[in-house]
Amino acid sequence: MTDHPAVDRAEALVDLGRYDEAKATLGARIGEDPGDVRAWLELARCHLAADEGDKALEATEEALRLAPEDHATLHMRARALRNAHRMVETGAVLREAIRLDPHRWTAYATLAEIQPWLPDGDRQEGVRLGQEGVRLAPEEPRAYESLYKAALLAGDQERARLTLDALRRLDPTNPLAVVMQTDRAAESPGVKAAAAADLYADALTTVPDSPWLRGGLDQATYRLLRGVRWLALLCVVAAGVMVDLFPKDGEVPRDLPVPLGNRLYVLLPMAALWGFGAWRRYRSLRVGVQLNVWSLVRRRRWARIVLAQAAWAMLCALLISQVPWTERSVPEVLFWAGLVPTLATVWFDRKKRR
């Protein structure tokens, strides 16, 4: 069956997101020929894209009345039912599609994904259906995506991993494969924050609109920012050692004020800490990660808190080390003021990004 030009035009409009124009075009076509099944199916797809599930169901009901044994009609009906969370009916429609045409992979793939929500809830059956979809369409990325999801739902991690690898070989830019493989690599034990951030930034060049990858990049960037606080805390400790805040038992504390040369000399290890631990590390990051550092600071409250804590700790370190104190009481207060507020949050804010 050849589609009418108006249906082809509407299909292009739906792909462009111009749903109102597509609906007007399809409405005119259906007015001319109410029996045009393809027009009804494209109208249903338009309603689904526009998040109008009830209208999509109505359109597929009419298409199913006109062509009850058409595979495309059954599949679109299943999409509309699944969108409405009517899983039992979705499964029944998909099984009917398989019965009518057992050599089409699409019904197997969709049924594999929804199998856990059907009355029997057999997740291994979902894997079997997914495998059948891949067997029927070994060059179709969507079939591998369905098998991957079914394997995850069945708890078969090894099959899920192998399926994802096969999908990436088949389609190196497949969004699902890129996202999941990048996340797996970035979350592997021993992967440092900078390496994880680079992985997410690389993946975003392939899938720039992925919220999952952007969230992963934000989390990796936040881990980098958390590391800055430790540098500031080390500076506070170095300042405390310089003024001999906590002398060992039996030892006489050094005389105060600390000579100017010693006070200036302690700035060298502080500068080295920040130069190698922060600035050099920052400069070695990809440009996209560098930009995300400042973007995260603008967008996320906890990122700003982390930087504020680091700045406060450094201020305390500089006051302790550079002011010629004649007594240790004020430096001691500054030492604990720089140390305690940060340590009080450093253990529980690991997953904070807001």
N, C-alpha and C positions, 0 to 999 in steps of 0.2 A: 504494500500500500504506500503510495507516494503522498507526502505531506503537502498540504496546500501552502502556497507562498506566504499567506498571512500567518500560518502556524510557525513557519520557519522564522519569520520576522519577529513574532512574539517570543520565540525561544531565545533569539539574540537579545531581545530587550530584557528578558528575565536574567540572563547571564550578566547583563550590565547593571542590574539592580533597578531598572526602570519599571517597577511593577505596575504602576497605574496605567502606563501606556500599554504594557503587555496585556493587562486585563481588558482594556478598551478594545484592543485589536482582536483578542480572542472572543470577546462578547459579540463583536460584529460578525466574526466568522461563524460562531455558533448560531447567530440569528439567521444567517444565510443557509446553514446546513446543520440542524440540531443533531444529526447522526454522525458528525465528524468525531470519531473516537479520539484521534490524536489531539484535536483541539481541546477536548475535555481533559485529557491527560496533561497537556501543557498548562491548562488553567489550574489544575490541581497542583502542579509543580510550582506555579507562580504563587499560589496561596500559601504553600508550605514555606517558600522562600520569604514571603512577607509575614510569616508567623500568624497565619490565619487558618488554624487547624480545622475549625468547624467547616469552613467553606471548602477546604481541601477534601474533607470527607464527603461533602455533598457532591463535589465534582467527580470523585472516584465512584460514588454510588451510581451516578448517571452513566459513566464510562463502563462500569461493570454490567449495567443493565443492557447496554448496547453490544458489548463483547465479553460475555462471561468466561470465555475460554482463551482470551488473548493474554499471553504471558506478560507483556508490558503493562496491561491494565491491572492484572493481578499484583504485579510488583509495586505499582504506584499505589494501589489500594493498601498494600501492606505497609508502605512508607507512611501513609496518612494515619493508619491505625496505630502504628508504632509511635508516631508523634503524639497521638492522643493517649498513649500508655495503655492501650487495649491489647495487651500482649497475647492473651489466649486467642483472640480473633486474628491477630497478626500471624500467629503460628499456623492457624488453620488455613489462611489464605496462601501462605508460603508453601505449605504441604500440597495444596491443590495445584500450585504452579509447578512444583516438582513432579507431581503425578502426570500433568499434561505434557510437560517437556522436561524429562529427566536429564537432559544434556546441557541445560543452561546453568551456569555457575552462580548467577546472582541470587537466586532463591536459597541455595545452599549456604552462601556466605552470610546473608542476613539472618537466616534461621540459626546459624551457628552462634551469632552474637546474642540472640535473645533467648537461647535455650535455657539458661539458668532461671529465667522468669516465667517459664511455662510450668504447668501443673506437675509434670514428672520431674522437672529440675535436674535432669541428667547432664551434668557439665561435661562428662566424657563424650556423650553423644554430640555435644557442641563441637568438641575437637574433631570428632569423626566427620561431621558435616563440613567443618572448615577445611579439612584435608581433601574432601571430595571436591570442594570448590576450587582448591588449588590444582588438583589433578585435572579438572576440566578446563581450567584457564591458567596454565603455568606462566603465562606472560602478563597476567593482569595484576597490578599492584594491589588493587582493592581486595582481591581474594586473599592475599597474604595478610593484609591488615585484619581481615575477619578472623583468620586462623590464629593470628597473634593474640587478639582480644579473647578468643575462646580459650586458648591455652592459658592465658593469665587467669581467667575466671576459674579454670579447672585446677589452678595451682601447679601447672606443669611449667616450671621456670625454664628448664632446659629447652623444651620445644619452643617456648616463646622466644628465647634467645636465638635459636637457630633460624626461626621464621623471620625474625627481625633482620638477621644477617643476610638472609636470602633476599628479603625485600630491599635492603640497601644496595645489594649487588644489582638487582633488577632495575631499581630506580634510585640513583644516588641522591636525588634531591627530594625524595618522598618525605613530606613533613613529619609523619608519624615516626618513620625510621630515624630521621635526623634528630628529632626531639628526644626519643627514648634512648637512643644510643649515646647521645651527648650527656643526658642526665645520668645514665649508668656510669659513664666514664668519669664524670665530674664528682659523683658521689662515692667513687671507689675509695677504699681505705688508703690513706697516705697521700692523697691528692691535695696539694696545698691550695690556698684560696686564690693565689695569682694564676695558677695553672687552670683551676676550675673556671675562673673568670674568662680566661683566654678561650677555653673550650666553648663556653656559652656564646662569646662574641663571634667566634668562627661560625658556629651554627646559625646565628642570627643573620649572617650574610646570605645564607641559603633559605632560611625560613624567617624573614624579617617581621612577620606579623604574629609570631607565636607568643601568646601570653605566658606559656609555661617556660620558654627559654628566657624571656625577659625577667620572669620571677626568679629563675635560677641565677641569672647574671646579677640581679639585685642582691640575692643572698650571698653570692660569692664576694661581691663588692663590699657588702656589710662585714663579712669576715675579715677583709683587708683593713677596714676602718677599725675594727675591734683590736687588731694587732697594734695600732698606733698607741692605744692606751698603755700597753705594756712598756713601750719605749718611754713614755712620760713617767710611769711608775719607777722604772730603773733610774731615771734622772733624779727622782725624789730620794731614792735610796742612796744614790751617789752623793747627793748634797748632805744627807744625814750623816754619812760616813765622814765626810770632809770636816764637819764641825764636831765630830766625835760625840753624837747625841747619846749613844749607848755604849759607854766604855765597859770593858770587861771587868769582872770582880777583881779587886786588888790593884787595878791600874789607875793612875792619876789621869783625869781627862786633860786634853790639850788646852793650852791657854787660849783665851778669847781676848780680843777679836782675832780671827784667822788672818794671817798676812795677806796683803793684796795679791801677791804673786800666786799663792795657793788658790785664792778665790777665782782668779782668772784662769788658772791651769785646769780647774775642774770643768770649765766650759768646753775644753777640748774633747773629753770623752762624750760629753752630752752632744756636741756637734757631730761627732763621729757616729753616735747612735742614730741620730736623725738623718744624717747624710746617707749612710749605708742602709739603715733599716727602713727609712721612709722615702726620702727623695729619690735615691737611686732605684729603689724598687718601683716607685711610681713611674719614673721615666722609662723603665723597661716594659711597662704594660702596653698593650695595644692602645691605639688612639681611642677606639670605641670604649674600652674599659676606663680609660682616663676620664673621658667625658661622662661616663656613667657614675663615676665617683661623685662629681659635683651635682649631677642630676639627682642622685640618691639623697645627698645632703639637703637639697631643696625640697624633695618630695616626702622624705621619711623622717618622722619625729625622732626615732631612736638613733638614726644616723647623726642627727644634730646633737643629741645628748652625748653620744660617744665622743665627738669632736670637742664638745664643751668640757667634758670630763678630762680629756687629754690636755686641753688648754689650761684648765684650772690646776691640774697636777704640775704642769710645767711652770706656771706662775709661782706656785709654792716652792718648787725646786730652786728657781732663780732667787726668790726672796731669801730662802735659807742660805744659799751659797754666796750671794753677792752683797748682802747687807753686812756690815761689820758688827755683828752682835757681840755684846759684852756679857750677856747671860744666855743660858740655854732654854729658859722657859718658853719664850716666844718661838724659837725655831722648833721646839718639840711640838707646840700647838700646830704650827704650819706643816710639820711632817705628817702628823696624823690627819690633819685636814686635807692634805693632798692625797693621802693613801686610802683612808677609810671610805669616802663616798664612792670611789671607783670600785674598790674591792667588794663593796656591798652589792653592786649590780653586775659585776663581771661574770658571775656564774649563771645567773638566770636570764640574761638578755640575749643569749646565744641565737635564739630563733626570732628575735624581734626585728621587724623591718618597717614598722609603721611609725 
